[in-house]
């Protein structure tokens, strides 16, 4: 598949290709690469949510603590999801504030896979017809 994509992307437009330089890398311009991913997956964005965790301790040491441990809410549908344990983003400390994902998997819990960290402020830039600028 990789070779086929390389061939299509590198082929000239006259020969039904994309005319891209397939040997060029994004190099130090990683933000452009991540924005491109964000633009392609803008409907599949999830933002980290605060969850209240009850802490029980001895001698009056109980109460609530705010935790962000791997819980997200999808922008579309407002579904509560977690990063799948097989993802490289799983258990990351600190957890990303916003992510895009390629797959939604429902078992006893709802998981997201194919996860890439993004910045939420990119959304109005890459999908202005869908997300309004904050402020």
Helices and strands as residue ranges (DSSP letters): H 2-10, G 13-15, H 30-40, E 45-48, E 51-55, E 63-67, E 71-74, E 80-83, E 98-100, E 103-106, E 110-113, E 116-118, G 120-122, H 123-126
